[in-house]
Amino acid sequence: MSNNTELPLEPTEQQSLKQQRPQQHPIGIYLKVWVLLFVLSTLSYLVDFYQVQGYLRWTLILIFMFLKAGLIVSFFMHLVWERLSLIYTILVPTLAILVFILLMAYEADYVFNGRLFFFSQ
């Protein structure tokens, strides 16, 4: 006769069993992110509704756009739980885009001032 009693698992076996199970995230996190995305979209809409103009308009639009994109990539692509991937996927391209925006703004002012100088004579 064989005895069907199970022996207790060693700590390494318990860890390997935990690693095999799929990770489940609470639904509350996703609901909070959806609400936050809704609030950011509403604020983005209000920028147009109240007819904000000039640099403030584009600054607000870019801020809301980056925040929404960051939330979507972080939570719905599960990068918030992978720190290094989050840094490389969100922060590095965002900083590169901001640098390019600053360079384009500087060049636009240079071209505008050059046109004013040469065409006003």
Beta strands, then each sheet from edge to edge (+ up, - down):
end
